[in-house]
């Protein structure tokens, strides 16, 4: 993240810390930066989520964190080559509930990354395209009436060139897929319970594991299930494998 050619791992913990570890050799990582976010938000937040983005498209990546008190914090690298220093540039208090998950990607193809947020019973997309002031511009929101546990930005499950914003919520692993059809425009394509047990969808990812040219959607829940959704030319409706 600091452009020194050495990869880092970013981690958060239950004591409110966000920490950057840098590779220092074979299987070795050293803490090079840490922030105790309780000094920013007060109390001691239990960190729930983290992602790494370039939301303002300036070539300097940001660390974005979410906690159990509704805070989203954005720390940006200071831009000094070799420096492991990240500065708080923006924060938002959504209210006293958990920010379960975060993601970022340019979903709508406008050249600017969106920040996806799973907070309480809502899924949000924000952009920060209006310059130095870091305004929180809301592009999308959906209050589904039950806890949103996971969000995923930038998949293209049907391989049509239009990316999707996906989130998991409710019991039996309910999944909603919104496809971007134009800048700041999202259309619901799929909204179903896909689990066979009373599980909650805590984690998601997408990739083309079988090499058939179509991404699969992988969902992991708190019952230990791994659910795979696929969409391809011979089966245009997403199905459970």
N, C-alpha and C positions, 0 to 999 in steps of 0.2 A: 504493500500500500504506500510505502514511502519512496518508491522508485529506485531502490538500491539493488534490485534484482534478487532479493532474498525473500522467500514467502513467509507470511505470518499466519497465525491462528488467532481469531478473536473469540473470547469467551466471556460469559456473564455468570454471576453466581447469586446465591440466596442472601448474601450479605450486602447486596447493592453495588458490587464492583463490576466494572468492565475492564478487561485486561487484554493487552496485545502481547502475544508470544512470538518471538522471531526464531527461525531455524538457525542454530549455531553449529551444526555438524550432524553426523549420522545419528538419527533418532534423538536429537537434543534440541530443546527449545528453552529460551530464556525470556523472562518477562521484561519487556522494554518500555511499557507504558501501562499505567493503571489509573482509573478514576473512581473514587468512592462517591457514587451519585447521591448518597444521603446528604452530602454537603450542598447539593443543588436543589433537591426536592424536599428535604427534611425527612424526619423519621428514618427508617431503614427499609428501603424498598426491596422486595424479592424480585430479582430480575427474571423475566419470562422469555425474552426473545431478543435476537440481534441479527442484523444483516449489514452488508457492505455495499455501498452504492456510489454513484457520482450524480447526485440529484440536480446539481446546478450546472452540470456539463462544463466544468472548468478544468478537468483533467486531474483534480485532486479528490481522492475518494473519501467518503464519509463513513463513519461507524454510526449506525442507527440502533437504538436500544428501546425496549419496552418493559414496563414493570407491572407489579400487581396493584399499583395505586393509580393507574391510568396515565402515566407519564410516558411520552415519547421524546427522547433526546437525540440530537444530531451533533456529532463531533466530526470536524473536518481536519484532515492533515494540514499542517501549517505551510507546506509547500517547499520547505528547505530540504534539499537533497541530503539523505542520510540522517535526518532528524526524525526521532520517534516521538513526535509531539502532536496531539490532537486537541483542537480547541472547540469548546461548545459554541455552536453557531445558531442553533434553533432548538426550541422545545415547545411542547404542547401538552396541556393537561386535559385529558378527555373526561376526567371524572374518576370517582373512587371505585374502579373495577379493573380487571386484568386486561393488559395488552398481550394476548396469547401468542401472536405471531406477526412477523413482518416479512415483506419481500419487495423487490424493486426490479423494474425492467421498463424499457420503452414499449408499452403494450399497444398503444394506438398509432405508432409509426410517425409521430410528429417530431422526432429527434430529441425528445426530452423524456427522461425516466420518470415513471410514476412510482410512488411509494404506496404499497398495499399494507393495510393494517387490519388485524383481527382484534376488535375491542368489544367486549361484552357481547351483545346480541347483534352487532353490526359489522359489516365489511366495508372498508373505505379505500378509495384511491385519492391521493393528493399529488400535486406537482408544485414545483418551486421555481417557476420559469420567469418570474418578474424582477430578477435582478438581486442586488446585494442584500435586500431587507429580509430575505427568506420568508415570503408570505406563504401561508398554508392555503393553497387553492384546491378546493374539493372538486374532483372530477366525477366521482361516483360514490354512492352509498346505498346500502341495502340493509334494512333492519329486518331480520328474519324471525325475531321473537324468541330465539333460543341461542345459547352460547355459540359463537363462532370460534373454533379452535385453531384453524389453520388457513393460511392463504398462500397462493402460488401465482407468480407473475410470469407472463411471457411464453406460455406453451402454445403450440399450434397442433392440436390433436388431430384435426382433420386435414392437415397439410394443404390448406388453401391460401396460405400467405397472410392470413389475419390471425393475430395472436389473441389469447384468451386470459382472462382473470378468473381464477378458480378459488373457491373457498369451501371448507368442510365445516359442518355444524350439526347440532342435534344428535339424537341417538340413531342407531342403525346406520351410522356413517353416511349421513346425507351430504350430497355434493351439489353445488351450483356452479355452472360454467357460463360465464358471460364472454361473448366474443366482441372484440372491437371492430366496428364497421367504418369508422371515420374518427378523426381526432376528437377526443373527449366524448365518444359515443360508444355505448356498450349495450349489446342485445343478449337477452337470456336465451341460451341454447339447450340447457340441460339442468334439471333440478329433481333429483331422485334420491331415495334411500338405497344404498347399494350393498349394505352389510346384511349378513344373515344372523348376527348376534347383536345384542344391545351394546354396541361399542360406540365410542366417540372418536372422530377422525383427528388425531393429534398431529399427524405429519403427512406431507404430500410431496411428490416430486414427479417430473416427467422426463422421459428420454426414450430413444428408439432402441430398446434392449435387444430385439430380435432382428434388427437390420432390415425390416421390410419397408422402410421409408415413411412409416407412421409412428409418431410418439405414443407411448403408453403412459397412462396416469396411474401412479402407485400411491396407495393410501395405507398408512399404518395406524391402527387404533389401539385403545387402551385395553382391549381384550386379547391382544397378541395376534390379531389378524393382519395379513397383508393382502389387500384387495387390488386387483389390476383391472383397469378399464381400458378398452382399446376401441379404435375407430379406424376402419380402412375402407378401401374402395368396394370390397365385396360385402361389407357390413356397415353401411353408412350410419346406423344407429349405434351409439356407444353401448357395449355389452360388458358383462362381468365375466372374467375368466376364472 
